[in-house]
Amino acid sequence: MEYEADAAIGALDAGVSRIRGLYTRFAQKHEIPYGIIQVAYVLGLHSPVTQKQISEICEIPKQTVNGVIKQLKADQHITITAGKEDKREKEIALTPKGEAYIQNTLKPFFELNKMIAGRIGIDFIKQLSQGLNTLGDTLEMEMELQEVTTKWEDKISGGKRQ
């Protein structure tokens, strides 16, 4: 039974990796750095947002996000302002020029996504997305529980592992 779970989750992970690889290949074909695509999608959906939030949503390093943000800022595609609640946090928002840039730059992706949705159906994509989010949330929760358990066990054993 354990092998069944490993095989199923392994196949799912391979599928997600394949999809990311295909999108990366598509991005290269259109000469668009994949990091820009990831950050642009988040900005298009969640603007304003912080670099930390972008990093967490995309599961990419903050350094990668920072590099893309610097490029977008230099090209006047975004504004960066102090956060409303925490002035130390910087909120990133698209400018009208940035919105036009995303629409132009990501047009091949938007067209590809429409074709995919037309072929397999938007309901299937939504269900798959919900399932992946549930799996991700569960994975994150289990990892956090293991961290807590490990810290607790270390505290009880005085830091000595057997």
BELQUIDA-V333368 format. One record per residue. PSI is psi in degrees with one decimal (* if undefined). BURIAL is I if it has 9 or more other ideal C-beta (glycine too) atoms within 8 Angstrom, else O. D_CENTER is the distance of its C-alpha to the mean C-alpha in whole Angstrom. Layout:
BEGIN
psi=<PSI	PSI>
burial=<BURIAL	BURIAL>
d_center=<D_CENTER	D_CENTER>
END
This chain:
BEGIN
psi=<-40.1	-38.8	-36.0	-43.0	-43.6	-44.0	-42.6	-45.7	-35.8	-42.2	-39.3	-45.4	-42.4	-39.8	-44.0	-42.5	-40.2	-44.6	-45.6	-41.3	-40.9	-41.3	-38.0	-43.9	-41.6	-41.7	-44.3	-40.8	-36.0	8.9	44.2	120.1	134.4	-32.5	-38.6	-40.4	-47.2	-48.7	-41.6	-41.3	-45.3	-45.5	-39.2	-30.5	-30.4	9.9	133.3	154.0	157.2	163.0	-39.6	-43.3	-41.7	-46.0	-43.2	-40.7	-43.4	-13.4	47.6	154.5	147.7	-31.4	-39.8	-46.1	-44.6	-41.8	-43.6	-42.8	-43.0	-42.3	-45.4	-36.7	-44.8	-32.5	5.7	34.8	-14.6	161.9	150.3	120.9	161.2	142.7	151.7	-40.5	-43.1	109.0	-19.6	-27.9	141.2	126.8	134.2	129.6	149.1	141.6	167.3	-38.5	-38.2	-40.4	-41.9	-40.3	-45.8	-45.4	-40.4	-53.3	-41.5	5.4	-44.4	-34.1	-41.7	-42.2	-43.2	-45.2	-38.5	-41.0	-42.1	-48.3	-39.0	-33.0	-43.9	-10.7	136.6	-33.6	-41.2	-43.1	-41.7	-43.0	-42.8	-42.8	-44.7	-42.0	-43.1	-39.2	-40.4	-44.3	-45.4	-43.9	-41.7	-43.0	-46.4	-43.6	-44.9	-39.5	-42.5	-39.4	-40.4	-38.8	-45.1	-44.7	-43.7	-44.6	-40.9	-45.6	-40.0	-39.7	-43.0	-42.2	1.2	26.3	4.2	121.1	143.5	*>
burial=<O	O	O	O	O	O	O	O	I	O	O	I	O	O	O	I	O	O	O	O	O	O	I	I	O	I	I	I	O	O	O	I	O	I	I	I	I	I	I	I	I	I	I	I	O	I	I	O	I	I	I	O	I	I	I	O	I	I	O	I	O	O	O	I	I	I	I	I	I	O	I	I	I	O	O	O	I	I	O	O	O	O	I	O	O	O	O	O	I	I	I	I	I	I	I	O	I	I	I	O	I	I	I	O	I	I	O	O	I	I	O	I	O	O	O	I	I	O	O	O	O	O	O	O	I	O	O	O	O	O	O	I	O	O	I	O	O	O	O	O	O	O	O	O	O	O	O	O	O	O	O	O	O	I	O	O	I	O	O	O	O	O>
d_center=<31	29	29	28	25	24	24	22	19	20	20	17	15	17	16	12	13	15	13	11	14	16	13	14	17	17	16	18	21	20	20	17	15	11	10	12	10	7	8	11	9	8	11	13	12	12	14	16	13	13	12	11	9	7	7	6	4	1	5	7	10	12	14	12	11	14	16	14	15	19	19	18	20	23	23	23	20	19	21	20	22	23	21	24	24	23	25	23	20	19	17	16	17	18	22	23	23	20	19	22	20	17	19	21	19	16	19	19	16	17	20	19	17	20	22	20	20	24	24	23	22	20	21	20	17	16	18	16	13	15	16	12	11	15	15	12	14	17	15	14	18	20	18	19	23	23	23	25	28	28	28	31	33	33	34	37	38	38	35	37	35	38>
END
